[in-house]
Amino acid sequence: MTEESRLAFLANKSANIIKSLSDLYKISIQEATDIYYQSDTSELIANEISDLQCRSDKYLATLIWDEYQESAK
């Protein structure tokens, strides 16, 4: 995989996770984007740690939502 295709894949993956967050939790795309990019999980996905990018978008959205809920406490 070239660097360009890897970056395109990760950008698409991020967009799909943000869309899943918005759909699953009935929040705006902007709010979902903020939650996604403030999460530790998004950093792990971007750095391709633990092969998280191989997990489904909805699964990752729930992980990020759970992380968000924990940080709000």
Secondary structure, 3 states (H helix, E strand, C coil): CCHHHHHHHHHHHHHHHHHHHHHHHCCCHHHHHHHHHHCHHHHHHHCCCCCHHHCCHHHHHHHHHHHHHHHHC
